[in-house]
């Protein structure tokens, strides 16, 4: 939305029509490229940027607890293997020991992994609790999986009362800055810094609703209403994908959330709500008028 608002000013300042077009396209492209945050980058290491408290906690759990623990265990086992191979091969140790039991050693290699698991379980259950115990929401969005697109519904009692389909953009419709297989025709819009409760269900087969930067992953199951939440702390465009093998076009039903300021969100909600009550299909273009 910001990019579209800024275009007229760029057009006015440019001298010729052609230069204006190029300048405005560049402005749109630059604005779009900057604000698209939640997606994978070529050559990326690690996880997609975290913009919610839950995603940050997940990053801490993975990067600072699980990863060091598994690195130490892997190196220890590798060291043991090398030691056994060198010290106890046939040449170095022609007469093997006949020992079959060692009580202390057996107790140690049972207790030690248990202790490691208990150590991991504490932050793990804390994170699960934060994910599954939903705080009081400011905004509710219902996402319904369909073969193969998402439908987003904004409830009437929160100023909405409309729903729209969100389809992947075909290659021929891509604009500069659009990401292939992630860009959609209608993005879901939510305000920054607010608790968004996402209700997830499906109309046909089981899908899975995942946005990495928000740290949310929940199944969309027909006849069942699942719920998750996020609080995005940075404006921008965030992508996710259906993550359950759901059929032929499973790879072509991305999820796109545009996080905007409270004012922009209120304007977007009002224009969509107006369009819906006038009986027109609501599209994101309404918000740009
Ligand atoms: Cu799916």
Boltz pocket constraint, residues with backbone or C-beta under 6 A from the ligand:
constraints:
  - pocket:
      binder: B
      contacts: [[A, 145], [A, 146], [A, 206], [A, 207], [A, 208], [A, 242], [A, 243], [A, 244], [A, 245], [A, 246], [A, 247], [A, 250], [A, 253]]
      max_distance: 6.0
